[in-house]
C-alpha cells in the first residue's frame, strides 16, 4: 500500500519537487553550523552592506553579518514554528472535531459555536491582539499561532466523523461494547487521518507566513535571533542601496511556503485518489 501511494505521489512532478526542496531545507536546518560559513550574529562593520561576492554569497547586512548564514539559520526558526504551531492546532482540532461529530447534541452545539466565534475574527489580527499582551518571542508565537489555527481543522474532522458515525463497522464496535476511547483511536481516527495530514501540511505554510509577518512587525523573533521576517524588516530601510537584504529572504519565504502547498496538494491527490 505504501509503495502504491509513493508511486502515485511521485507521478505528481510539482509535489515531488516540493518534497525534495523541503527535504533539502530540513537537511540545511539540521546541518546549519556546517552549511553556514559564518555565525549568524557575527558582525564585521568594515564589510557592511557588501553585495553578493565570493566571500559573502548573498552579501552582508547593515551590521556586516553574512546574509546567507542568517538565511540558513532562519530555516530552523521557520520550520520549528511551522511544525510546532501546526502540531498544537492539529491536536486540538482533531480532538474537538471527533468529539463534536461523534457525540452530537449539546456538545456539538457548544464546540461549533466556539468555532464560529473564532472564525469571526481574522486570524492574523487575532494573533496580533494576543501577542500585543505577551512578551514577543518564538515560543509565544508558536503557541499563539497553534491556539488560533484549529477551527478550520475542527470543522473538517467533524464532517468526516459524522460520515463515519453511522458506518457499519462503528455501529458494530458500539454493539460489541467497546469503549469510546477505543472506538475513537481504532475506528475513527485512522479514517480521518488522511485529511488531517493534508490540512496540517498546508497549515505549515500558513504558520511560516504568519511568523514572518509577525517578525516583520517586530512582534515575532527578537534580535539577535535570525528570522526571515526580521531580515525583511532590517532590509526595508536599504531597499534602494542593498536590494539583496530584502530579495533573498523574500525568495526563501516564497519557495518554502510554495513547497509546503505543493506537497499538501500532492498528498491530497494521492490519499484521495480512490475517490
C-alpha positions as CSV (number, residue, x, y, z in Angstrom):
1,X,0.0,0.0,0.0
2,X,2.8,2.4,0.9
3,X,4.6,1.6,-2.4
4,X,1.3,2.2,-4.3
5,X,0.8,5.6,-2.6
6,X,4.5,6.6,-3.2
7,X,4.2,5.7,-6.8
8,X,1.1,7.9,-7.2
9,X,2.8,10.7,-5.4
10,X,6.0,10.7,-7.5
11,X,3.9,11.0,-10.6
12,X,3.0,14.5,-9.5
13,X,6.2,16.3,-10.5
14,X,5.4,19.6,-8.7
15,X,4.5,17.9,-5.5
16,X,7.6,15.6,-5.6
17,X,9.7,18.7,-6.4
18,X,8.3,20.4,-3.4
19,X,9.0,17.4,-1.2
20,X,12.7,17.4,-2.4
21,X,13.1,21.1,-1.7
22,X,11.7,20.6,1.8
23,X,14.0,17.7,2.4
24,X,16.9,19.9,1.3
25,X,15.8,22.7,3.6
26,X,15.4,20.3,6.5
27,X,19.0,19.0,6.0
28,X,20.3,22.6,5.8
29,X,18.5,23.3,9.1
30,X,19.9,20.3,10.8
31,X,23.4,20.9,9.5
32,X,23.3,24.7,9.7
33,X,26.7,25.0,11.5
34,X,28.3,23.1,8.7
35,X,26.4,24.8,5.8
36,X,26.7,28.4,7.0
37,X,30.2,29.9,6.6
38,X,29.8,32.4,9.4
39,X,27.9,32.7,12.7
40,X,24.6,34.4,12.1
41,X,25.2,37.1,14.7
42,X,28.9,37.7,13.7
43,X,29.4,41.3,12.9
44,X,32.0,43.0,10.7
45,X,31.3,46.7,10.4
46,X,34.2,47.1,7.9
47,X,32.2,45.0,5.4
48,X,28.7,46.3,5.9
49,X,26.2,46.4,3.0
50,X,28.5,44.4,0.7
51,X,26.9,43.0,-2.4
52,X,27.0,39.3,-3.2
53,X,30.5,38.1,-3.7
54,X,32.8,35.0,-3.3
55,X,33.4,35.9,0.4
56,X,29.7,36.5,1.1
57,X,27.5,34.6,-1.3
58,X,24.4,36.7,-0.6
59,X,26.1,39.8,0.6
60,X,26.1,41.4,4.1
61,X,23.6,43.5,6.0
62,X,23.9,46.9,7.7
63,X,25.9,45.3,10.6
64,X,28.2,43.3,8.4
65,X,26.5,40.0,9.1
66,X,26.5,37.3,6.4
67,X,23.1,37.2,4.8
68,X,23.5,33.6,3.6
69,X,24.4,32.4,7.1
70,X,21.4,34.2,8.6
71,X,19.1,32.7,5.9
72,X,20.3,29.2,6.7
73,X,19.8,29.6,10.5
74,X,16.4,31.2,9.7
75,X,15.3,27.8,8.2
76,X,15.4,26.4,11.8
77,X,13.1,29.1,13.1
78,X,10.6,28.9,10.2
79,X,10.4,25.1,10.3
80,X,10.2,24.9,14.1
81,X,7.4,27.5,14.2
82,X,5.5,25.7,11.4
83,X,5.7,22.2,12.8
84,X,5.1,23.1,16.5
85,X,2.3,25.6,15.8
86,X,0.5,23.2,13.4
87,X,1.1,20.3,15.8
88,X,-0.8,22.2,18.6
89,X,-3.6,23.2,16.2
90,X,-3.8,19.6,14.8
91,X,-4.2,18.0,18.3
92,X,-6.8,20.5,19.3
93,X,-8.7,20.5,16.0
94,X,-8.7,16.7,15.7
95,X,-9.8,16.0,19.2
96,X,-12.6,18.6,19.2
97,X,-13.7,17.5,15.7
98,X,-14.0,13.9,16.7
99,X,-15.8,14.7,19.9
100,X,-18.2,17.1,18.2
101,X,-19.1,14.7,15.3
102,X,-19.4,11.6,17.5
103,X,-21.4,12.8,20.4
104,X,-23.5,15.5,18.7
105,X,-26.2,17.2,20.7
106,X,-25.3,19.9,23.1
107,X,-21.6,19.0,22.9
108,X,-21.6,19.6,19.1
109,X,-23.5,22.9,19.5
110,X,-21.0,24.2,22.1
111,X,-17.9,23.3,20.1
112,X,-19.3,24.5,16.8
113,X,-20.4,27.8,18.3
114,X,-16.9,28.2,19.6
115,X,-15.6,27.5,16.1
116,X,-18.0,30.1,14.6
117,X,-16.8,32.7,17.2
118,X,-13.1,32.1,16.3
119,X,-13.8,32.3,12.6
120,X,-15.5,35.7,13.1
121,X,-12.1,37.3,13.7
122,X,-9.4,37.5,11.1
123,X,-6.7,35.0,12.3
124,X,-3.7,37.3,11.8
125,X,-5.3,40.3,13.7
126,X,-6.4,37.9,16.5
127,X,-2.8,36.8,16.8
128,X,-1.7,40.4,16.8
129,X,-4.1,41.2,19.6
130,X,-2.9,38.3,21.8
131,X,0.8,38.9,21.1
132,X,0.4,42.5,22.0
133,X,-0.3,41.5,25.6
134,X,2.6,39.0,25.7
135,X,6.3,39.3,25.5
136,X,7.4,38.9,21.9
137,X,9.4,35.7,21.2
138,X,9.4,32.5,19.3
139,X,7.8,30.4,22.0
140,X,4.8,32.8,22.4
141,X,4.5,33.0,18.6
142,X,4.3,29.2,18.2
143,X,1.8,28.8,21.0
144,X,-0.5,31.6,19.9
145,X,-0.5,30.5,16.2
146,X,-1.3,27.0,17.3
147,X,-4.1,28.1,19.7
148,X,-5.8,30.2,17.0
149,X,-5.5,27.9,14.0
150,X,-7.7,24.9,15.0
151,X,-11.2,26.0,13.9
152,X,-10.9,25.0,10.2
153,X,-9.5,21.6,11.0
154,X,-12.2,21.0,13.7
155,X,-14.9,21.5,11.0
156,X,-13.1,19.2,8.6
157,X,-12.7,16.4,11.2
158,X,-16.3,16.9,12.4
159,X,-17.6,16.4,8.9
160,X,-15.5,13.2,8.4
161,X,-16.6,11.9,11.8
162,X,-20.3,12.5,11.1
163,X,-20.0,10.3,8.0
164,X,-18.2,7.6,9.9
165,X,-20.5,7.7,12.9
166,X,-23.2,5.7,11.0
167,X,-20.9,3.3,9.2
168,X,-21.4,-0.4,9.9
169,X,-18.0,-1.0,11.5
170,X,-18.5,1.8,14.0
171,X,-22.0,0.6,14.9
172,X,-20.7,-2.9,15.3
173,X,-18.0,-1.7,17.7
174,X,-20.6,0.0,19.7
175,X,-22.8,-3.1,19.8
176,X,-19.8,-5.1,21.0
177,X,-19.5,-2.8,23.9
178,X,-16.1,-1.3,23.1
179,X,-15.1,1.8,25.0
180,X,-15.5,5.1,23.3
181,X,-11.8,5.7,23.7
182,X,-11.1,2.5,21.7
183,X,-13.7,3.5,19.1
184,X,-12.0,6.9,18.7
185,X,-8.5,5.6,18.4
186,X,-9.1,2.4,16.4
187,X,-12.1,3.0,14.2
188,X,-12.5,6.8,13.7
189,X,-9.0,8.4,14.0
190,X,-7.4,6.1,11.3
191,X,-10.2,7.0,8.9
192,X,-9.8,10.8,9.4
193,X,-6.0,10.9,9.4
194,X,-5.7,11.4,5.6
195,X,-7.5,14.8,5.5
196,X,-5.8,15.8,8.8
197,X,-2.3,15.2,7.3
198,X,-3.2,17.2,4.2
199,X,-4.6,20.1,6.3
200,X,-1.6,20.1,8.6
201,X,0.8,20.2,5.6
202,X,-1.0,23.2,4.1
203,X,-1.2,24.8,7.6
204,X,2.6,24.8,8.0
205,X,2.9,27.2,5.1
206,X,0.3,29.5,6.7
207,X,2.2,29.3,10.0
208,X,5.5,30.2,8.4
209,X,3.9,33.2,6.6
210,X,2.3,34.3,9.9
211,X,5.5,34.1,11.8
212,X,7.3,36.1,9.1
213,X,4.6,38.7,9.2
214,X,4.8,39.0,13.0
215,X,8.6,39.2,12.9
216,X,8.4,41.8,10.2
217,X,6.2,43.9,12.6
218,X,8.7,43.3,15.4
219,X,6.3,41.0,17.4
220,X,8.0,37.7,16.5
221,X,11.6,36.5,16.9
222,X,13.7,39.2,18.6
223,X,17.3,40.1,17.9
224,X,19.9,38.5,17.8
225,X,17.7,35.7,16.5
226,X,17.8,35.1,12.8
227,X,14.3,35.2,11.3
228,X,13.3,35.7,7.7
229,X,10.7,38.3,8.6
230,X,13.1,40.1,10.8
231,X,15.6,40.2,7.9
232,X,12.9,41.8,5.7
233,X,12.4,44.4,8.4
234,X,16.1,45.2,8.5
235,X,16.3,45.3,4.7
236,X,13.4,47.7,4.0
237,X,15.4,50.7,5.1
238,X,18.1,49.9,2.5
239,X,15.9,48.6,-0.4
240,X,17.4,51.1,-2.8
241,X,21.0,50.6,-1.9
242,X,21.1,47.0,-0.8
243,X,18.4,45.1,-2.6
244,X,19.8,41.7,-1.5
245,X,18.7,42.3,2.1
246,X,15.0,42.0,1.1
247,X,15.1,39.9,-2.0
248,X,16.8,36.8,-0.7
249,X,14.7,36.4,2.5
250,X,11.5,37.1,0.4
251,X,12.5,34.3,-2.0
252,X,13.2,32.0,0.9
253,X,9.8,32.6,2.3
254,X,8.1,32.2,-1.1
255,X,9.7,28.9,-2.0
256,X,9.3,27.4,1.4
257,X,5.6,28.2,1.6
258,X,5.1,27.2,-2.1
259,X,6.8,23.8,-1.4
260,X,4.5,23.0,1.5
261,X,1.5,24.0,-0.6
262,X,2.6,21.8,-3.4
263,X,3.3,18.9,-1.0
264,X,-0.1,19.3,0.5
265,X,-1.8,19.3,-2.8
266,X,0.1,16.2,-3.9
267,X,-0.8,14.4,-0.7
268,X,-4.4,15.3,-1.2
269,X,-4.4,13.9,-4.7
270,X,-2.6,10.8,-3.5
271,X,-4.6,10.0,-0.4
272,X,-7.9,10.8,-2.1
273,X,-7.2,9.1,-5.4
274,X,-9.6,6.3,-4.6
275,X,-12.4,8.8,-4.9
